[in-house]
Amino acid sequence: MTTEKVLSPVEDKKINGDIINSPIWKKAYKPEEVTDEVLRTYPAWFEYTIKFDGLKPIQMTKFKAI
């Protein structure tokens, strides 16, 4: 089990209800993938801390707007 930070311009307040099908995955980035150009593309960003079992997301443990 690993814990990773995922950045997305999509806010999903009900992510733990159906984490696998959450809309955040359509525009999800690792922190190191986000360039200044990508940051300027969207007006708001959200950081999700998510537990994974291999490649499968299991649970969101933290959320914050950035």
C-alpha positions as CSV (number, residue, x, y, z in Angstrom):
1,M,0.0,0.0,0.0
2,T,1.4,3.4,-1.0
3,T,0.2,6.9,-0.4
4,E,0.5,9.5,-3.2
5,K,-0.4,13.1,-3.8
6,V,-2.5,13.8,-6.8
7,L,-3.3,17.2,-8.2
8,S,-6.4,18.0,-10.2
9,P,-8.4,21.0,-11.3
10,V,-11.5,19.0,-10.5
11,E,-13.1,19.2,-7.1
12,D,-14.8,16.0,-5.9
13,K,-16.2,16.3,-2.4
14,K,-17.7,12.8,-2.6
15,I,-14.6,11.1,-3.8
16,N,-14.5,8.4,-1.1
17,G,-18.0,7.2,-2.2
18,D,-16.7,6.0,-5.6
19,I,-13.0,6.8,-5.7
20,I,-12.3,4.6,-8.8
21,N,-14.8,6.5,-11.0
22,S,-14.2,9.9,-9.6
23,P,-14.0,12.7,-12.2
24,I,-10.6,13.8,-10.8
25,W,-8.9,11.1,-12.8
26,K,-9.7,12.7,-16.2
27,K,-7.3,15.6,-15.3
28,A,-5.1,14.1,-12.6
29,Y,-1.4,15.0,-12.3
30,K,1.5,14.0,-10.1
31,P,3.0,17.1,-8.4
32,E,6.2,16.8,-10.5
33,E,4.2,16.8,-13.8
34,V,2.6,20.2,-13.1
35,T,4.4,23.0,-15.0
36,D,3.6,26.7,-14.8
37,E,1.8,26.4,-18.1
38,V,-0.5,23.7,-16.8
39,L,-1.1,25.6,-13.6
40,R,-2.3,28.7,-15.6
41,T,-4.7,26.5,-17.7
42,Y,-7.1,26.1,-14.8
43,P,-8.3,28.7,-12.3
44,A,-8.3,26.3,-9.2
45,W,-6.3,23.3,-8.2
46,F,-6.9,20.6,-5.5
47,E,-4.5,18.3,-3.8
48,Y,-5.7,14.8,-2.9
49,T,-3.6,12.5,-0.8
50,I,-4.7,9.0,-1.8
51,K,-3.8,5.5,-0.7
52,F,-3.2,3.0,-3.5
53,D,-3.1,-0.8,-3.6
54,G,-0.8,-1.1,-6.5
55,L,-2.5,1.0,-9.2
56,K,-5.9,0.8,-7.6
57,P,-7.0,3.9,-5.5
58,I,-8.4,2.8,-2.2
59,Q,-9.0,5.8,0.0
60,M,-8.5,9.6,0.1
61,T,-6.9,10.6,3.3
62,K,-6.4,14.3,2.9
63,F,-7.8,17.1,0.6
64,K,-6.9,20.7,0.2
65,A,-7.4,23.5,-2.2
66,I,-4.2,25.0,-3.5
